[in-house]
Each structure stands twice: as structure tokens, then as C-alpha cells.
Amino acid sequence: MSAESSDRQRILTYLAERADRPLKARELAKGLRISEEDYRSFRDLLRDMEQKGEVFRQRKGRYGLPARFEALNGRLQITRSGDGFVIPDEPGEEDVYVPAGNLATGQAGDRVVVRIDKRRPGRNPEGRIVRILTRSATQTVGIFHRRRGLGFVVPQEPPLTSEVLIPSDRTGGAEDGQVVLVEIEDWGAKGPSPLGRVTRILGRPGDPDVEVLSILFGHQLPLEFPDSVEREAEKVARRGVRPEDVEGRTDFRDLLVYTIDPADAKDHDDAVSVREFEDGTFEAGVHIADVSYYVKRGSVIDREGAERGTSVYLVDRVVPMLPEALSNQICSLVPNEDRLVVSVLFRVDSTGDVLSHRVVRGVIRSRFKLSYEDAQALLDGDGSADLKKGPDGDALLRSLRQLSGFAQKLRARRSTAGAIDFAMPEAKVELDDDGEPIAIHRRERLEAHRVIEDLMILANETVARIGENDELPILYRIHEPPSEDRLEGLRSLARHFGHPLPTGEIRPRDIADLVESQHGSRREYLVSTVALRSMKKARYSGKNVGHFGLASEAYSHFTSPIRRYPDLQVHREVVRHVTAKSRASQVSSNELEAMAQHCSERERRADAAERDSIEVKTIRYMERHLGDEFVGTISGVTGFGLFVLLDDVLTEGLVRVSSLVDDYYIYDSDSFSLTGRRSRRRLRLGDKVRVQVVRVDAESREIDLDLLEGPLDPDREVG
């Protein structure tokens, strides 16, 4: 332990065990016997601990542990209504509700200190933001405007809670209506708007390239690779797969190996295979690109990949974690080329039980590059004639069917264990050559998708168990159980439907049973949505606590090292272990946890960017449908209106309560509904309704709807 870490621990221990009241800095120094010559360094350390939320300082300058002041550190989330919730850093603590008026200058994603003002039985604690520890964003992208001689920007990426004021000498020459990048210079103590300066003019709204730049800059995501990284990647790719690279590896080049990916994929992380034995057993192979062989720890490529954390998949392009010379070439498992892999191989009996497994470094030569649609067509018996030609055609079909049967048994066992399957709809936006949206489709989840998903889950679980059993310093993918406060709404709904959840500790099986009980019914969307919202978000950690949603005791990300840095980290440790039989590692526990936090944060940013990319294109698409009617599903209920997900285009709009002129509507959070005071008409989460598009605002990304008819199934069962 370093001297600074030791001093930090001394301060925390003293405040926890010996301080019976908040202490001034001098008092604390005296208690710790800090000399006068060391006092300045002590004060600097104390201020740093305050900034990081390790200690709390009162207005009068007295220090104590945050918990002693009813204060918690956590990450701020902003709801649709403008209120907030602080998700505590400390596991087991309840989320803290923060009314909009108590957010101070807090923005979504900020790490904050929240002080609890009220505690009431059966409700989340209520508090106020008293300090911003770290900002999730230091810049934003938005539309520049001038009003009465003042410049201001309406933020879009990320969408801040207020406009950004731009002093006249900091406009950067921006003109009214242009999209600009703004650096936040002063958030203000409690002022209504932060101050900023324009650092880059991106262009005019509606330009597809401007839309992409807006999303990437707004989420502080990198666009281009540094020249040094590109040069190193090209150097690695040019040498290809050499004979010395193959030495000592298991040779799978004579085995029928193939990839199954989206039709437009270029970065092929994984391939699969089947090898049959005379005793009736077979070996299912999951072959993952051996990225760690090419990307060495500490190299310029590794440092850039670690900083990016993940690839970002926008509607019209991919922003890769690794340069294309690696991600699309030497590491990608393209057909008819030798490629280096790390393979997880499962010996399986005729009943689908896994008898044994092994992890090896190998080399493959993929025979086929299948799309999910190709694979599904083969499984359905109407596959392409081209795929069936040649000596491998029948073998490919047999392999696919064998893996499908195995996957179905894996899926059934996970379901029995309590794995939760939220089959929520996803949208795919189709663009023309100019990047304009021409159609929006519902993504179909095929059996072929499930086969690959099931095999990858098995490989990820297997590697995680190796890490757990052999005490390897790997990143786990963890999903903690939902807290009791998050379950309140779901418990209420379950009781209403005659399927009460057990009291006390909740199990994955309990929620899975509830979701499955409504499968195919009119209430399926309602129950799935509320159940999903009760869940915590999965994240990375150096400590294994299991994965609640998958009902798995140990889970990691291993199967996508081209596009996720945690997978690359796991590869390094597992490969080192299985090849060298050594437990020595260069990664400390502190480094591992810092890596976990960073990768989790980069994942959140990438997810937000991907959602925004879809949102931007769908808004553009809906501009051409002003006045059109749609059938949709109520996807959210608030005091100010109903959010409706349009069934055909999977686009969400708002029916404002002020537009419901037939009655006065009362909001009931317990039943997720608005009810007419006079008519008793009830509009509830999951109801089908008919709406008309009455306003589409590309700048604010808002779609306003008028309710024409609904609920369309008023006679449905309500429990």
C-alpha cells in the first residue's frame, strides 16, 4: 500500500471509530498527530478526498464520513418528468429520489453527493444534490440561437436540463440555426443556465454527417485514430498469419468452421463448429478471434482500445474500438483465410449434457460466412442452393441443426434456473444512399440468433467459472439483484394480477415466472416493461457477484474481443493461465476495478450514442408522416401525459395530458395509469391506442401525438 493510500485509510478509520462529532481540519490533524510541516500535504489530501466523495465537509468547514451526514455518493439519473434518482455507489443502498428543484446543476450521468432530507416507509428516500463530484459531460452539441443580443445553445447531445448561455465574445462566429460544439466553462452554483463557448461549428441541422458528428462529439466519443495507432495496426496486419504464429496451436483448419453474423458485419469475432465422435458424443466449438496475440498490453493500440472501451454502432456506421486493419482484417474471422483463435470446446452427449470442456489456442480457416437469415433459411429447410452446393453443403446443414438442438437444451436449462427473457421490440432503420431514412422495421429475433446467443452465453459462463475457480484477475459481467425500492411497482402490479411475488429476497425465477405467466396475453408488454424497469443495469467488476438476469453464478464477457475491451482483458488472463499454467499477473486489484468502472462508463456512453443515432433518424422519418394515424402501445405514463410506442415504426411520441379535452385526467403511479375524473376512462401502460402525429420537432427531438381512440381493447382482463 502506498503512503498516500495509507494516509487515506488512517483518516477514514479515525472518522469512523474515534470521531464523535464533525471535526475541523486542525482538529482532525491533531487527532492523527500530523506535524506542522506535513499539515499542508494533509490539507491537500483532505480536499482531494472531499472532491472524490470519500469525506463530507459541512458549510462550517467540519469533516465527517458521508453516511454520518445522511449523505450518499452515486450517479444521477434524470427521469422523463425532469426529476432525478441517485443510484448509490454502495451496493444495497436504496435509490434516492431528487425532485427537479433539488437537482442544483446536476446533469444525467454526473457522480454526485446527495443529502437525504426525508425517509418515509414504503418510499424511496428523498434528498437534494449538495455536491457534484465528477461531470459526465464537459461539452455538449446543440443548435445556436440569438435572442435579444444574447447567444444561447439548445443542447441535444447530451440533452442537458437547461440551455447554455454563450457570451458575445465566445460565439466562435456561429450563425443562428447552426449546429455547434460547446465547451461548458462555468456550471454556476445554482444558476438556471451554465455558461459556455463555441469551440466548433459542425454545420446545419439535417445533414447526415452533421448528425453523426453531433452524436460523437456530444457523447465525447473519439472519431479518428491517432496516426501512431493506425501505423502500428497496419504493420501488424501486413505481416499476416506466419508459420511461427501457428506453432503450438491446435489446428482446426480441416474442421468445418463458419461464422453467423448480421449481413452487413465486417468484424467477425466468433465462429462455431461441430465435431462428431464414434461414441455418439460430439464437440461443440466456439472459436473467438485471438486479439490478445496482436494487441499487446501497454502498446499504443492497447492504450487507445482501453480508452475507447467499446465499438460504437450507429445507424449508418461503426466507430470501432480497434483500427480497421485489425477489426476488419487480420483479427476478423473471414472465410478462406487462416485466423488465430482462442477456442472453448464442449464435449456433449446425446442428451445435450456437457461432459467436459477445454480452452485452447488454435488456428481456423472459416468455410462459410453466413448471415442470420442464411442460417435460418437452412434451419427451415429452404436455404440457398449456393450454400448447399459442394462437399460441405450437407455437413453445414447437419452442423447447424446439431448446434440448434444443443442450444435449445441450453436455453431450457437456463429457463429452469430462472433466466429472464425480456423480448422487447427493437427497431432497424433503413437508409438510402444519402443517409436519409426510408423505412423502419421491427428486428425479427430468429432461431439462428438464439443459437449463437446461447453458445456465446455458455462460453462466457465457462470462462467466468475458470476465472472464479482459479482466482484469476478478470473482469466479470455482473448484474446485481434489484433493490427493494425498485421492486415496489412490480410487486404492486403482480399482486393486482393475482401473481404475487414472494416477500423477502427475490430470485430470478420469481420474476421469470411472472413474465412467463403473461406471455401471449394483452398484459405481456405491461409486465415486461415494469419488470425491466425494476432491474439494475449490468456492469463490469473485478469482483464476481453473479448475474441476476441470466441466473448465473459467474459470468464474463469473452466472445467479442474485437469490439469490447473487457473481453480482451479476460482473454489475456485466461490464455496466460491455460497456456503457461501460471497465476502471475500484471494487473493489480485497484487497476482492475478502475478498468471495470471505465469500461462500464464507456459502455453507457456508447449505448446512449446508439439510441440517439436511432432517435435522430426516426425523427427525420416521422417528419414525413405529419398528420398520419398510427396504432401504438402506451409505453410510459406520467402526470403530464402518455408516451406511446408506435407499433409499425417503433417510434415513441407523447400525448400531452393538456390535449385530452374530453375529461380531467388523474395520474395514478401505482397502477401506471391516467383515469378520467368524470368518464372513468382509464389509460394504462400497455394499452393499445390509435393516435395522430400532430407535431415533429427535430431540434428538441419531440413527437407530439393526439389520442384518437383508446384503449382499443377496453374489455381486457385487468386481474
ABEGO torsion letter per residue (X at the ends): XBAAAAAAAAAAAAAAAABABBBBAAAAAAAAGBBAAAAAAAAAAAAAAAAAGABBBBAAGBBBBAAAAGBBBBBBBBBAAGBBBBBBABBGBBBBBBBAAAAEABBBGBBBBBBBABBBBGBBBBBBBABBABBABABBBBBBBBBGGBBBBBBAOBBBABBBBBBAAAAGGBBBGBBBBBBBABAEAABABBBBBBABBAEBBGBAAAAAAAAAAAAGBBABBBAAAAAAAAAAAAAEBBAAAABGBBBAAABBBBBBBBAABABBABBBBBBBBAAGBBBBBBBBBBAAAABBBGBAAAAAAAAAGBBBBBAABBBBABBAAAAABAABBBBGBBBBBBBBBBBBBAAGBBABBBBBBBBBBBABBBBAAAAAAAAAGABBAAAABEAAAAAAAAAAAAAAAAAAAAAAAAAAAGBBBBBBBBBBBBBBAAGBBABBBBBBBBAAAAAAAAAAAAAAAAAAAAAAAAGBBBBBBBBBBBBAAAAAAAAAAAAAAGBBBBBEBBBAAAAAAAAAAABGBAAAAAAAAAAAAABBBBBBBABBAEBAAAGBABBBBAABAAABAAAAAAAAAAAAAAAAGBABBABBAAAAAAAAAAAAAAAAAAAAAAAAAAAAAAAAAAAAABGBBBBBBBABBBAAEBBBBBAAAGBBBBBBAAABAABBBBBBAAAGBBBBAAAGBBBBBGBBBBBBBABBBAAAGBBBBBBABOBABAABBAX
